[in-house]
Amino acid sequence: QLSLAEEQERHRIAMVLHDSIGQSLAFSKRELGVLQKQSPENIRAGLEYVKEQIDLAVRQTRDLTFELSPTTLHTFGLEAAVEELAEQFAAREHLRCHFKATEEDKPLTEQTRTLLYRAARELLLNAGKHAQAKNVIIRIDRVDTSVRMVIEDDGKGFDVSQLERNTRREGFGLFSIRERLTHVGGRFAIESHPGAGTKVTLIAPLNREQTVKSRSEKP
């Protein structure tokens, strides 16, 4: 419940940023451009600098909004949001991210959808910063009444048994994911060896109410 409340607050703040600050900055940039065209030559350079600073603030606000609560996740669902995340991460970290998803219906509760998205983000960060991977493969499919997400990289890998003994340092994020996933009835598994990359599998239950409803609606 605490995690869900936190995510709802994130989403609320993101919407405020987008609808108020983001829109005000975009309007200011547009009006400044009009003013620049009407101004004498000797002050246009100064206005151009101010315009560039506003443009930077617009980009920073957009990035912050995405970090807080990606609109795609709440509008189009987990798969679209993770694919978007992979594309942005690949561009920023100079990685090759390959995303695959099956076409089955995968109804998820808001809590589970958010949990899997945050887990994907954490694992991509680990792949880029710690594993020093060059390629990452993300697969999302449905297995009976569960959704399965697999994230696999070709990084330097690690000794999983060592991770089990080191919960207070770099492994904390992974253990947090496992605990939250277990709490919603899911499972979490890591396969890794030094020099052989890492494969993480996350399995979470589908939304029972929507699953039963979709089955009853089938002819």
Rosetta constraint file for C-alpha pairs under 8 A:
AtomPair CA 1 CA 5 HARMONIC 6.09 0.50
AtomPair CA 2 CA 6 HARMONIC 6.11 0.50
AtomPair CA 3 CA 7 HARMONIC 6.24 0.50
AtomPair CA 3 CA 111 HARMONIC 7.75 0.50
AtomPair CA 4 CA 8 HARMONIC 6.20 0.50
AtomPair CA 4 CA 110 HARMONIC 7.84 0.50
AtomPair CA 4 CA 111 HARMONIC 5.74 0.50
AtomPair CA 5 CA 9 HARMONIC 6.24 0.50
AtomPair CA 6 CA 10 HARMONIC 6.20 0.50
AtomPair CA 7 CA 11 HARMONIC 6.18 0.50
AtomPair CA 7 CA 69 HARMONIC 7.57 0.50
AtomPair CA 7 CA 114 HARMONIC 7.57 0.50
AtomPair CA 8 CA 12 HARMONIC 6.22 0.50
AtomPair CA 9 CA 13 HARMONIC 6.20 0.50
AtomPair CA 10 CA 14 HARMONIC 6.11 0.50
AtomPair CA 10 CA 68 HARMONIC 5.45 0.50
AtomPair CA 10 CA 69 HARMONIC 5.86 0.50
AtomPair CA 11 CA 15 HARMONIC 6.22 0.50
AtomPair CA 11 CA 68 HARMONIC 6.78 0.50
AtomPair CA 11 CA 69 HARMONIC 5.06 0.50
AtomPair CA 12 CA 16 HARMONIC 6.34 0.50
AtomPair CA 13 CA 17 HARMONIC 6.20 0.50
AtomPair CA 13 CA 68 HARMONIC 7.71 0.50
AtomPair CA 14 CA 18 HARMONIC 6.17 0.50
AtomPair CA 14 CA 64 HARMONIC 7.76 0.50
AtomPair CA 14 CA 65 HARMONIC 4.78 0.50
AtomPair CA 14 CA 66 HARMONIC 7.55 0.50
AtomPair CA 14 CA 68 HARMONIC 5.98 0.50
AtomPair CA 14 CA 69 HARMONIC 6.03 0.50
AtomPair CA 15 CA 19 HARMONIC 5.84 0.50
AtomPair CA 15 CA 65 HARMONIC 7.56 0.50
AtomPair CA 16 CA 20 HARMONIC 5.66 0.50
AtomPair CA 16 CA 21 HARMONIC 7.33 0.50
AtomPair CA 17 CA 21 HARMONIC 5.15 0.50
AtomPair CA 17 CA 22 HARMONIC 5.87 0.50
AtomPair CA 17 CA 61 HARMONIC 6.99 0.50
AtomPair CA 17 CA 65 HARMONIC 6.58 0.50
AtomPair CA 18 CA 22 HARMONIC 4.70 0.50
AtomPair CA 18 CA 23 HARMONIC 6.51 0.50
AtomPair CA 18 CA 61 HARMONIC 7.55 0.50
AtomPair CA 18 CA 62 HARMONIC 7.27 0.50
AtomPair CA 18 CA 65 HARMONIC 6.78 0.50
AtomPair CA 19 CA 23 HARMONIC 5.70 0.50
AtomPair CA 20 CA 24 HARMONIC 6.02 0.50
AtomPair CA 21 CA 25 HARMONIC 6.11 0.50
AtomPair CA 21 CA 61 HARMONIC 7.77 0.50
AtomPair CA 22 CA 26 HARMONIC 6.23 0.50
AtomPair CA 22 CA 58 HARMONIC 6.18 0.50
AtomPair CA 22 CA 61 HARMONIC 6.32 0.50
AtomPair CA 22 CA 62 HARMONIC 7.26 0.50
AtomPair CA 23 CA 27 HARMONIC 6.15 0.50
AtomPair CA 24 CA 28 HARMONIC 6.11 0.50
AtomPair CA 25 CA 29 HARMONIC 6.13 0.50
AtomPair CA 25 CA 54 HARMONIC 6.52 0.50
AtomPair CA 25 CA 55 HARMONIC 7.97 0.50
AtomPair CA 25 CA 57 HARMONIC 7.48 0.50
AtomPair CA 25 CA 58 HARMONIC 6.18 0.50
AtomPair CA 26 CA 30 HARMONIC 6.33 0.50
AtomPair CA 26 CA 55 HARMONIC 7.96 0.50
AtomPair CA 26 CA 58 HARMONIC 6.79 0.50
AtomPair CA 27 CA 31 HARMONIC 6.21 0.50
AtomPair CA 28 CA 32 HARMONIC 5.96 0.50
AtomPair CA 28 CA 54 HARMONIC 7.76 0.50
AtomPair CA 29 CA 33 HARMONIC 6.27 0.50
AtomPair CA 29 CA 51 HARMONIC 6.01 0.50
AtomPair CA 29 CA 54 HARMONIC 6.24 0.50
AtomPair CA 29 CA 55 HARMONIC 6.96 0.50
AtomPair CA 30 CA 34 HARMONIC 6.62 0.50
AtomPair CA 31 CA 35 HARMONIC 6.26 0.50
AtomPair CA 32 CA 36 HARMONIC 5.98 0.50
AtomPair CA 32 CA 47 HARMONIC 7.41 0.50
AtomPair CA 32 CA 51 HARMONIC 6.71 0.50
AtomPair CA 33 CA 37 HARMONIC 6.53 0.50
AtomPair CA 33 CA 51 HARMONIC 7.40 0.50
AtomPair CA 34 CA 38 HARMONIC 6.68 0.50
AtomPair CA 35 CA 39 HARMONIC 6.17 0.50
AtomPair CA 36 CA 44 HARMONIC 5.78 0.50
AtomPair CA 36 CA 47 HARMONIC 6.30 0.50
AtomPair CA 36 CA 48 HARMONIC 7.49 0.50
AtomPair CA 37 CA 44 HARMONIC 7.93 0.50
AtomPair CA 39 CA 43 HARMONIC 6.80 0.50
AtomPair CA 39 CA 44 HARMONIC 6.42 0.50
AtomPair CA 40 CA 44 HARMONIC 6.63 0.50
AtomPair CA 41 CA 45 HARMONIC 7.71 0.50
AtomPair CA 43 CA 47 HARMONIC 6.45 0.50
AtomPair CA 44 CA 48 HARMONIC 6.04 0.50
AtomPair CA 45 CA 49 HARMONIC 6.45 0.50
AtomPair CA 46 CA 50 HARMONIC 6.51 0.50
AtomPair CA 47 CA 51 HARMONIC 6.08 0.50
AtomPair CA 48 CA 52 HARMONIC 6.21 0.50
AtomPair CA 49 CA 53 HARMONIC 6.37 0.50
AtomPair CA 50 CA 54 HARMONIC 6.30 0.50
AtomPair CA 51 CA 55 HARMONIC 6.16 0.50
AtomPair CA 52 CA 56 HARMONIC 6.21 0.50
AtomPair CA 53 CA 57 HARMONIC 6.27 0.50
AtomPair CA 54 CA 58 HARMONIC 6.18 0.50
AtomPair CA 55 CA 59 HARMONIC 6.40 0.50
AtomPair CA 56 CA 60 HARMONIC 6.17 0.50
AtomPair CA 57 CA 61 HARMONIC 6.01 0.50
AtomPair CA 58 CA 62 HARMONIC 6.17 0.50
AtomPair CA 59 CA 63 HARMONIC 6.14 0.50
AtomPair CA 60 CA 64 HARMONIC 6.05 0.50
AtomPair CA 61 CA 65 HARMONIC 6.06 0.50
AtomPair CA 62 CA 66 HARMONIC 6.29 0.50
AtomPair CA 63 CA 67 HARMONIC 6.19 0.50
AtomPair CA 64 CA 68 HARMONIC 6.12 0.50
AtomPair CA 65 CA 69 HARMONIC 6.18 0.50
AtomPair CA 65 CA 70 HARMONIC 6.83 0.50
AtomPair CA 66 CA 70 HARMONIC 4.41 0.50
AtomPair CA 66 CA 71 HARMONIC 7.09 0.50
AtomPair CA 69 CA 73 HARMONIC 7.79 0.50
AtomPair CA 70 CA 74 HARMONIC 7.26 0.50
AtomPair CA 70 CA 81 HARMONIC 7.30 0.50
AtomPair CA 71 CA 75 HARMONIC 6.05 0.50
AtomPair CA 72 CA 76 HARMONIC 5.33 0.50
AtomPair CA 72 CA 77 HARMONIC 6.63 0.50
AtomPair CA 72 CA 80 HARMONIC 6.66 0.50
AtomPair CA 72 CA 81 HARMONIC 5.19 0.50
AtomPair CA 73 CA 77 HARMONIC 4.69 0.50
AtomPair CA 73 CA 78 HARMONIC 5.57 0.50
AtomPair CA 73 CA 80 HARMONIC 7.03 0.50
AtomPair CA 73 CA 81 HARMONIC 4.82 0.50
AtomPair CA 73 CA 113 HARMONIC 7.97 0.50
AtomPair CA 73 CA 114 HARMONIC 7.82 0.50
AtomPair CA 76 CA 80 HARMONIC 6.08 0.50
AtomPair CA 76 CA 81 HARMONIC 7.24 0.50
AtomPair CA 77 CA 81 HARMONIC 6.29 0.50
AtomPair CA 77 CA 113 HARMONIC 7.56 0.50
AtomPair CA 78 CA 82 HARMONIC 6.03 0.50
AtomPair CA 78 CA 113 HARMONIC 5.95 0.50
AtomPair CA 78 CA 114 HARMONIC 7.90 0.50
AtomPair CA 78 CA 116 HARMONIC 7.77 0.50
AtomPair CA 78 CA 117 HARMONIC 6.62 0.50
AtomPair CA 79 CA 83 HARMONIC 6.09 0.50
AtomPair CA 79 CA 101 HARMONIC 7.06 0.50
AtomPair CA 79 CA 140 HARMONIC 7.31 0.50
AtomPair CA 80 CA 84 HARMONIC 6.16 0.50
AtomPair CA 81 CA 85 HARMONIC 6.07 0.50
AtomPair CA 81 CA 117 HARMONIC 7.50 0.50
AtomPair CA 82 CA 86 HARMONIC 6.06 0.50
AtomPair CA 82 CA 117 HARMONIC 6.41 0.50
AtomPair CA 82 CA 120 HARMONIC 7.10 0.50
AtomPair CA 83 CA 87 HARMONIC 6.30 0.50
AtomPair CA 83 CA 99 HARMONIC 6.19 0.50
AtomPair CA 84 CA 88 HARMONIC 6.30 0.50
AtomPair CA 85 CA 89 HARMONIC 5.97 0.50
AtomPair CA 85 CA 121 HARMONIC 7.36 0.50
AtomPair CA 86 CA 90 HARMONIC 5.94 0.50
AtomPair CA 86 CA 97 HARMONIC 6.01 0.50
AtomPair CA 86 CA 98 HARMONIC 7.90 0.50
AtomPair CA 86 CA 99 HARMONIC 7.46 0.50
AtomPair CA 86 CA 124 HARMONIC 7.86 0.50
AtomPair CA 87 CA 91 HARMONIC 6.33 0.50
AtomPair CA 87 CA 97 HARMONIC 6.93 0.50
AtomPair CA 88 CA 92 HARMONIC 6.20 0.50
AtomPair CA 89 CA 93 HARMONIC 5.87 0.50
AtomPair CA 89 CA 94 HARMONIC 7.89 0.50
AtomPair CA 89 CA 95 HARMONIC 7.58 0.50
AtomPair CA 89 CA 124 HARMONIC 7.55 0.50
AtomPair CA 90 CA 94 HARMONIC 5.29 0.50
AtomPair CA 90 CA 95 HARMONIC 4.53 0.50
AtomPair CA 90 CA 96 HARMONIC 5.76 0.50
AtomPair CA 90 CA 97 HARMONIC 5.88 0.50
AtomPair CA 91 CA 95 HARMONIC 6.92 0.50
AtomPair CA 93 CA 128 HARMONIC 6.59 0.50
AtomPair CA 94 CA 134 HARMONIC 7.89 0.50
AtomPair CA 95 CA 128 HARMONIC 7.65 0.50
AtomPair CA 95 CA 133 HARMONIC 7.43 0.50
AtomPair CA 95 CA 134 HARMONIC 5.19 0.50
AtomPair CA 95 CA 135 HARMONIC 5.90 0.50
AtomPair CA 95 CA 136 HARMONIC 7.47 0.50
AtomPair CA 96 CA 134 HARMONIC 6.28 0.50
AtomPair CA 96 CA 135 HARMONIC 4.80 0.50
AtomPair CA 96 CA 136 HARMONIC 6.28 0.50
AtomPair CA 97 CA 135 HARMONIC 5.90 0.50
AtomPair CA 97 CA 136 HARMONIC 4.78 0.50
AtomPair CA 97 CA 137 HARMONIC 5.84 0.50
AtomPair CA 97 CA 138 HARMONIC 7.48 0.50
AtomPair CA 98 CA 135 HARMONIC 7.75 0.50
AtomPair CA 98 CA 136 HARMONIC 6.20 0.50
AtomPair CA 98 CA 137 HARMONIC 4.72 0.50
AtomPair CA 98 CA 138 HARMONIC 6.14 0.50
AtomPair CA 99 CA 137 HARMONIC 6.03 0.50
AtomPair CA 99 CA 138 HARMONIC 4.84 0.50
AtomPair CA 99 CA 139 HARMONIC 6.05 0.50
AtomPair CA 100 CA 137 HARMONIC 7.89 0.50
AtomPair CA 100 CA 138 HARMONIC 6.18 0.50
AtomPair CA 100 CA 139 HARMONIC 4.77 0.50
AtomPair CA 100 CA 140 HARMONIC 6.43 0.50
AtomPair CA 101 CA 139 HARMONIC 5.63 0.50
AtomPair CA 101 CA 140 HARMONIC 4.68 0.50
AtomPair CA 101 CA 141 HARMONIC 5.77 0.50
AtomPair CA 102 CA 140 HARMONIC 6.65 0.50
AtomPair CA 102 CA 141 HARMONIC 5.21 0.50
AtomPair CA 102 CA 142 HARMONIC 7.49 0.50
AtomPair CA 103 CA 141 HARMONIC 7.91 0.50
AtomPair CA 104 CA 141 HARMONIC 7.43 0.50
AtomPair CA 104 CA 142 HARMONIC 6.68 0.50
AtomPair CA 105 CA 142 HARMONIC 7.93 0.50
AtomPair CA 106 CA 142 HARMONIC 6.67 0.50
AtomPair CA 106 CA 147 HARMONIC 6.61 0.50
AtomPair CA 106 CA 206 HARMONIC 6.55 0.50
AtomPair CA 107 CA 206 HARMONIC 5.69 0.50
AtomPair CA 107 CA 207 HARMONIC 5.45 0.50
AtomPair CA 107 CA 210 HARMONIC 6.24 0.50
AtomPair CA 107 CA 211 HARMONIC 6.69 0.50
AtomPair CA 108 CA 112 HARMONIC 6.11 0.50
AtomPair CA 108 CA 113 HARMONIC 5.78 0.50
AtomPair CA 108 CA 205 HARMONIC 7.71 0.50
AtomPair CA 108 CA 206 HARMONIC 5.09 0.50
AtomPair CA 108 CA 207 HARMONIC 4.71 0.50
AtomPair CA 109 CA 113 HARMONIC 6.07 0.50
AtomPair CA 109 CA 206 HARMONIC 7.41 0.50
AtomPair CA 109 CA 207 HARMONIC 5.53 0.50
AtomPair CA 110 CA 114 HARMONIC 6.07 0.50
AtomPair CA 111 CA 115 HARMONIC 6.10 0.50
AtomPair CA 112 CA 116 HARMONIC 6.16 0.50
AtomPair CA 112 CA 184 HARMONIC 7.33 0.50
AtomPair CA 112 CA 204 HARMONIC 7.19 0.50
AtomPair CA 113 CA 117 HARMONIC 6.27 0.50
AtomPair CA 114 CA 118 HARMONIC 6.13 0.50
AtomPair CA 115 CA 119 HARMONIC 6.08 0.50
AtomPair CA 115 CA 177 HARMONIC 7.83 0.50
AtomPair CA 115 CA 180 HARMONIC 7.55 0.50
AtomPair CA 115 CA 181 HARMONIC 7.41 0.50
AtomPair CA 116 CA 120 HARMONIC 6.13 0.50
AtomPair CA 116 CA 202 HARMONIC 7.90 0.50
AtomPair CA 117 CA 121 HARMONIC 6.34 0.50
AtomPair CA 118 CA 122 HARMONIC 6.23 0.50
AtomPair CA 119 CA 123 HARMONIC 6.13 0.50
AtomPair CA 119 CA 177 HARMONIC 6.15 0.50
AtomPair CA 120 CA 124 HARMONIC 6.10 0.50
AtomPair CA 120 CA 151 HARMONIC 7.61 0.50
AtomPair CA 121 CA 125 HARMONIC 6.24 0.50
AtomPair CA 122 CA 126 HARMONIC 6.28 0.50
AtomPair CA 122 CA 173 HARMONIC 7.11 0.50
AtomPair CA 122 CA 174 HARMONIC 7.94 0.50
AtomPair CA 123 CA 127 HARMONIC 6.14 0.50
AtomPair CA 123 CA 151 HARMONIC 7.49 0.50
AtomPair CA 123 CA 174 HARMONIC 7.95 0.50
AtomPair CA 124 CA 128 HARMONIC 6.29 0.50
AtomPair CA 124 CA 136 HARMONIC 8.00 0.50
AtomPair CA 125 CA 129 HARMONIC 5.93 0.50
AtomPair CA 125 CA 130 HARMONIC 7.76 0.50
AtomPair CA 126 CA 130 HARMONIC 5.12 0.50
AtomPair CA 126 CA 131 HARMONIC 6.22 0.50
AtomPair CA 127 CA 131 HARMONIC 4.74 0.50
AtomPair CA 127 CA 132 HARMONIC 6.08 0.50
AtomPair CA 127 CA 133 HARMONIC 5.56 0.50
AtomPair CA 127 CA 136 HARMONIC 7.63 0.50
AtomPair CA 127 CA 153 HARMONIC 6.54 0.50
AtomPair CA 127 CA 155 HARMONIC 6.72 0.50
AtomPair CA 128 CA 132 HARMONIC 5.02 0.50
AtomPair CA 128 CA 133 HARMONIC 5.67 0.50
AtomPair CA 128 CA 134 HARMONIC 7.82 0.50
AtomPair CA 131 CA 155 HARMONIC 4.62 0.50
AtomPair CA 131 CA 156 HARMONIC 5.20 0.50
AtomPair CA 131 CA 157 HARMONIC 6.17 0.50
AtomPair CA 131 CA 197 HARMONIC 7.67 0.50
AtomPair CA 132 CA 155 HARMONIC 5.31 0.50
AtomPair CA 132 CA 156 HARMONIC 6.64 0.50
AtomPair CA 133 CA 153 HARMONIC 6.04 0.50
AtomPair CA 133 CA 154 HARMONIC 5.28 0.50
AtomPair CA 133 CA 155 HARMONIC 3.78 0.50
AtomPair CA 133 CA 156 HARMONIC 7.02 0.50
AtomPair CA 133 CA 197 HARMONIC 7.84 0.50
AtomPair CA 134 CA 153 HARMONIC 7.58 0.50
AtomPair CA 134 CA 154 HARMONIC 6.46 0.50
AtomPair CA 134 CA 155 HARMONIC 6.82 0.50
AtomPair CA 135 CA 153 HARMONIC 5.72 0.50
AtomPair CA 135 CA 154 HARMONIC 5.84 0.50
AtomPair CA 135 CA 155 HARMONIC 7.87 0.50
AtomPair CA 136 CA 151 HARMONIC 7.00 0.50
AtomPair CA 136 CA 152 HARMONIC 5.64 0.50
AtomPair CA 136 CA 153 HARMONIC 4.39 0.50
AtomPair CA 136 CA 154 HARMONIC 6.86 0.50
AtomPair CA 137 CA 150 HARMONIC 7.85 0.50
AtomPair CA 137 CA 151 HARMONIC 5.74 0.50
AtomPair CA 137 CA 152 HARMONIC 5.18 0.50
AtomPair CA 137 CA 153 HARMONIC 6.37 0.50
AtomPair CA 138 CA 149 HARMONIC 7.14 0.50
AtomPair CA 138 CA 150 HARMONIC 5.69 0.50
AtomPair CA 138 CA 151 HARMONIC 4.61 0.50
AtomPair CA 138 CA 152 HARMONIC 6.56 0.50
AtomPair CA 139 CA 148 HARMONIC 7.94 0.50
AtomPair CA 139 CA 149 HARMONIC 5.60 0.50
AtomPair CA 139 CA 150 HARMONIC 5.15 0.50
AtomPair CA 139 CA 151 HARMONIC 6.62 0.50
AtomPair CA 140 CA 147 HARMONIC 7.18 0.50
AtomPair CA 140 CA 148 HARMONIC 5.63 0.50
AtomPair CA 140 CA 149 HARMONIC 4.45 0.50
AtomPair CA 140 CA 150 HARMONIC 6.53 0.50
AtomPair CA 141 CA 147 HARMONIC 5.90 0.50
AtomPair CA 141 CA 148 HARMONIC 5.38 0.50
AtomPair CA 141 CA 149 HARMONIC 6.68 0.50
AtomPair CA 142 CA 146 HARMONIC 5.86 0.50
AtomPair CA 142 CA 147 HARMONIC 4.50 0.50
AtomPair CA 142 CA 148 HARMONIC 5.88 0.50
AtomPair CA 143 CA 147 HARMONIC 5.96 0.50
AtomPair CA 143 CA 148 HARMONIC 6.67 0.50
AtomPair CA 145 CA 205 HARMONIC 6.19 0.50
AtomPair CA 145 CA 206 HARMONIC 5.71 0.50
AtomPair CA 145 CA 211 HARMONIC 7.83 0.50
AtomPair CA 146 CA 203 HARMONIC 6.45 0.50
AtomPair CA 146 CA 204 HARMONIC 5.46 0.50
AtomPair CA 146 CA 205 HARMONIC 4.27 0.50
AtomPair CA 146 CA 206 HARMONIC 5.01 0.50
AtomPair CA 147 CA 203 HARMONIC 5.70 0.50
AtomPair CA 147 CA 204 HARMONIC 5.46 0.50
AtomPair CA 147 CA 205 HARMONIC 6.25 0.50
AtomPair CA 147 CA 206 HARMONIC 6.26 0.50
AtomPair CA 148 CA 201 HARMONIC 7.07 0.50
AtomPair CA 148 CA 202 HARMONIC 5.71 0.50
AtomPair CA 148 CA 203 HARMONIC 4.48 0.50
AtomPair CA 148 CA 204 HARMONIC 6.63 0.50
AtomPair CA 149 CA 201 HARMONIC 5.91 0.50
AtomPair CA 149 CA 202 HARMONIC 5.19 0.50
AtomPair CA 149 CA 203 HARMONIC 6.45 0.50
AtomPair CA 150 CA 199 HARMONIC 7.04 0.50
AtomPair CA 150 CA 200 HARMONIC 5.68 0.50
AtomPair CA 150 CA 201 HARMONIC 4.50 0.50
AtomPair CA 150 CA 202 HARMONIC 6.30 0.50
AtomPair CA 151 CA 199 HARMONIC 5.84 0.50
AtomPair CA 151 CA 200 HARMONIC 5.30 0.50
AtomPair CA 151 CA 201 HARMONIC 6.61 0.50
AtomPair CA 152 CA 197 HARMONIC 7.47 0.50
AtomPair CA 152 CA 198 HARMONIC 5.68 0.50
AtomPair CA 152 CA 199 HARMONIC 4.23 0.50
AtomPair CA 152 CA 200 HARMONIC 6.27 0.50
AtomPair CA 153 CA 197 HARMONIC 5.50 0.50
AtomPair CA 153 CA 198 HARMONIC 5.48 0.50
AtomPair CA 153 CA 199 HARMONIC 6.55 0.50
AtomPair CA 154 CA 196 HARMONIC 6.71 0.50
AtomPair CA 154 CA 197 HARMONIC 4.31 0.50
AtomPair CA 154 CA 198 HARMONIC 6.76 0.50
AtomPair CA 155 CA 195 HARMONIC 7.05 0.50
AtomPair CA 155 CA 196 HARMONIC 6.98 0.50
AtomPair CA 155 CA 197 HARMONIC 4.50 0.50
AtomPair CA 155 CA 198 HARMONIC 6.86 0.50
AtomPair CA 156 CA 194 HARMONIC 5.91 0.50
AtomPair CA 156 CA 195 HARMONIC 4.41 0.50
AtomPair CA 156 CA 196 HARMONIC 6.17 0.50
AtomPair CA 156 CA 197 HARMONIC 5.38 0.50
AtomPair CA 156 CA 198 HARMONIC 7.97 0.50
AtomPair CA 157 CA 192 HARMONIC 5.50 0.50
AtomPair CA 157 CA 193 HARMONIC 5.20 0.50
AtomPair CA 157 CA 194 HARMONIC 4.49 0.50
AtomPair CA 157 CA 195 HARMONIC 5.27 0.50
AtomPair CA 157 CA 196 HARMONIC 5.52 0.50
AtomPair CA 157 CA 197 HARMONIC 4.28 0.50
AtomPair CA 157 CA 198 HARMONIC 5.36 0.50
AtomPair CA 158 CA 192 HARMONIC 5.84 0.50
AtomPair CA 158 CA 193 HARMONIC 5.07 0.50
AtomPair CA 158 CA 194 HARMONIC 4.43 0.50
AtomPair CA 158 CA 195 HARMONIC 7.38 0.50
AtomPair CA 158 CA 197 HARMONIC 7.77 0.50
AtomPair CA 158 CA 198 HARMONIC 7.70 0.50
AtomPair CA 159 CA 163 HARMONIC 6.63 0.50
AtomPair CA 159 CA 192 HARMONIC 6.59 0.50
AtomPair CA 159 CA 193 HARMONIC 5.52 0.50
AtomPair CA 159 CA 194 HARMONIC 6.12 0.50
AtomPair CA 160 CA 164 HARMONIC 6.48 0.50
AtomPair CA 160 CA 190 HARMONIC 7.35 0.50
AtomPair CA 160 CA 191 HARMONIC 7.33 0.50
AtomPair CA 160 CA 192 HARMONIC 6.32 0.50
AtomPair CA 160 CA 193 HARMONIC 7.28 0.50
AtomPair CA 161 CA 165 HARMONIC 6.80 0.50
AtomPair CA 162 CA 166 HARMONIC 6.46 0.50
AtomPair CA 163 CA 167 HARMONIC 6.73 0.50
AtomPair CA 163 CA 171 HARMONIC 6.01 0.50
AtomPair CA 164 CA 171 HARMONIC 7.92 0.50
AtomPair CA 166 CA 170 HARMONIC 7.69 0.50
AtomPair CA 166 CA 171 HARMONIC 6.38 0.50
AtomPair CA 167 CA 171 HARMONIC 5.18 0.50
AtomPair CA 167 CA 172 HARMONIC 5.13 0.50
AtomPair CA 167 CA 175 HARMONIC 6.95 0.50
AtomPair CA 168 CA 172 HARMONIC 5.49 0.50
AtomPair CA 171 CA 175 HARMONIC 6.28 0.50
AtomPair CA 172 CA 176 HARMONIC 6.06 0.50
AtomPair CA 173 CA 177 HARMONIC 6.32 0.50
AtomPair CA 174 CA 178 HARMONIC 6.31 0.50
AtomPair CA 175 CA 179 HARMONIC 6.10 0.50
AtomPair CA 176 CA 180 HARMONIC 6.20 0.50
AtomPair CA 177 CA 181 HARMONIC 6.00 0.50
AtomPair CA 178 CA 182 HARMONIC 6.01 0.50
AtomPair CA 178 CA 187 HARMONIC 7.18 0.50
AtomPair CA 178 CA 188 HARMONIC 5.59 0.50
AtomPair CA 179 CA 183 HARMONIC 6.18 0.50
AtomPair CA 180 CA 184 HARMONIC 6.72 0.50
AtomPair CA 181 CA 185 HARMONIC 6.53 0.50
AtomPair CA 181 CA 186 HARMONIC 4.98 0.50
AtomPair CA 181 CA 187 HARMONIC 6.24 0.50
AtomPair CA 181 CA 188 HARMONIC 7.10 0.50
AtomPair CA 181 CA 202 HARMONIC 7.96 0.50
AtomPair CA 181 CA 204 HARMONIC 6.93 0.50
AtomPair CA 182 CA 186 HARMONIC 4.84 0.50
AtomPair CA 182 CA 187 HARMONIC 5.82 0.50
AtomPair CA 182 CA 188 HARMONIC 7.69 0.50
AtomPair CA 184 CA 204 HARMONIC 7.33 0.50
AtomPair CA 184 CA 205 HARMONIC 7.58 0.50
AtomPair CA 185 CA 204 HARMONIC 6.59 0.50
AtomPair CA 185 CA 205 HARMONIC 6.52 0.50
AtomPair CA 186 CA 202 HARMONIC 7.39 0.50
AtomPair CA 186 CA 203 HARMONIC 5.28 0.50
AtomPair CA 186 CA 204 HARMONIC 4.20 0.50
AtomPair CA 186 CA 205 HARMONIC 6.16 0.50
AtomPair CA 187 CA 202 HARMONIC 5.88 0.50
AtomPair CA 187 CA 203 HARMONIC 5.08 0.50
AtomPair CA 187 CA 204 HARMONIC 6.58 0.50
AtomPair CA 188 CA 200 HARMONIC 7.39 0.50
AtomPair CA 188 CA 201 HARMONIC 5.80 0.50
AtomPair CA 188 CA 202 HARMONIC 4.74 0.50
AtomPair CA 188 CA 203 HARMONIC 6.49 0.50
AtomPair CA 189 CA 200 HARMONIC 5.75 0.50
AtomPair CA 189 CA 201 HARMONIC 5.21 0.50
AtomPair CA 189 CA 202 HARMONIC 6.69 0.50
AtomPair CA 190 CA 198 HARMONIC 7.21 0.50
AtomPair CA 190 CA 199 HARMONIC 5.87 0.50
AtomPair CA 190 CA 200 HARMONIC 4.62 0.50
AtomPair CA 190 CA 201 HARMONIC 6.56 0.50
AtomPair CA 191 CA 198 HARMONIC 5.80 0.50
AtomPair CA 191 CA 199 HARMONIC 5.08 0.50
AtomPair CA 191 CA 200 HARMONIC 6.36 0.50
AtomPair CA 192 CA 196 HARMONIC 6.68 0.50
AtomPair CA 192 CA 197 HARMONIC 5.94 0.50
AtomPair CA 192 CA 198 HARMONIC 4.43 0.50
AtomPair CA 192 CA 199 HARMONIC 6.31 0.50
AtomPair CA 193 CA 197 HARMONIC 6.56 0.50
AtomPair CA 193 CA 198 HARMONIC 7.14 0.50
AtomPair CA 206 CA 211 HARMONIC 7.07 0.50
AtomPair CA 207 CA 211 HARMONIC 6.06 0.50
AtomPair CA 208 CA 212 HARMONIC 6.04 0.50
AtomPair CA 209 CA 213 HARMONIC 6.13 0.50
AtomPair CA 210 CA 214 HARMONIC 6.04 0.50
AtomPair CA 211 CA 215 HARMONIC 6.30 0.50
AtomPair CA 212 CA 216 HARMONIC 6.24 0.50
AtomPair CA 213 CA 217 HARMONIC 6.29 0.50
AtomPair CA 214 CA 218 HARMONIC 6.59 0.50
